Amino acid sequence: MGTYPYSIRLDDDLRRLLENEAEIEDRPPAQLAVRAKRSMLETKVARCEVIEAALAEADRGAFVGSDAVDTWMDTWDSDEHDRIVDGMETGHPERASAAMQAHLKTIEAAMLGRAGPD
């Protein structure tokens, strides 16, 4: 695969950011620009592939309906959710993990139409 020159215009802020990052990485700015553009395009392609796969699943009837999503979102204001956030913010991942397990059981029960976890 060959390489070809390609000219782009950058505003001053973007140019400065690119040049600063290039200096930090001890790389030419053009190399970072190519890497950034490649990453952006690969991300867009991957996102499109995920969307296409999700649409195909939805066409087959495999999707989560709005009622289930609403039920899940209602759990965000629960005590369990608050314990997850508190455990993460205070540096206690074991507490956050335990709270997450309980929270997932509550979400599952809500989505299956039960009052709470078994």
N, C-alpha and C positions, 0 to 999 in steps of 0.2 A: 504494500500500500504506500503510495507516494504522499508527499506533503506538498501543499500549495500555499502561497502567500495569501493572506486575507486581511483586509484593512477594516478596522472598526473605529468608531468615534466614542470616546469616553468623556464624561464630564469630569471636572477637576477633582471632585471628591472621590469618585470611583478610581480615577487614575492614581491619586495619592494612596488610597487603600491598597490597590494592586501593587504599587511600587514598594510600599512599606512591608507588605506580606512577602513579597519577593526577596526583599533584603533580609528579613527574618529567616526565611527558608534557604537563603543563599542560592536562589534560582533566578533565571531571567523572568521578567514579568510576562512575557509571551507564553512561557511554559505554564505558568500558573493560570493564565487566561484560558489556554487550551484545556487544561485539566478541569477548570471550573465549568466551562461550556460543555465539555464531555459529560461531566457529572450531572449537570442540569438536564441535558438531553436524555441521558440514560434514565434519570428519575422520571421524566415525563413519559418515556416509553413504558417503563415499569408500571406507572400509575394507570396508563391507558389499558395495559394488559389486565391489571387487577379489576378495573371498571368493566372491561369486556367480559371477564370471567364471572363477575358478580351479576351482570345483566343476563348472562346465559343461565346462571343458577336461578335467578328470579323468573326467567321464562319457563324454567322447569318447575316452578312453584316453591323453590327453596330460598326463602327469604324471611326476614323478621318483619312482622307487621307493625304499624304505627302504635297499636294498643300495647304491644309488648315493649316497644321502645319507651312509651310513656310510663309504663309500670316501672321499668328499669330506672328511668330518670327520677321518678318519685323517691327512689331509695337514696338519692344523693344527699338528701337532707336528714338522713337517719343518724342515730347515735353511733351505729356501727361505722358509717362513713366518717364521722368525726374522729372516731378512735383510730382509723387507718391514717388519716391526715396527721393527727397528733403524734402517732408512733413514728411517722416518717420525719416530721418536723423536729422532733426531740431526739432523733438519733437512736430510736429503739425499733429496729427492723423486725425483731421477733414479735413485738406487740402489734406492729402494723400487719404482719403476716397472719397472726391469729385473728385479728379483726377482719382482715380480708376474707379469710375462710368463712367466718360467720356471715359476712356481708354477701358473699357469693351464694350461700345457702338461702338467705333471705330473698335475693334476686330470683333465684331458680324457683323458689316456692311461689313468689308473686307471679312469675311468668306462667307457671303451671296452674295458677288460679287457687292456690292454697293460701291459708292465712299466715303461715310462718314455716320455718324449716322443720323437718321431721326430727 
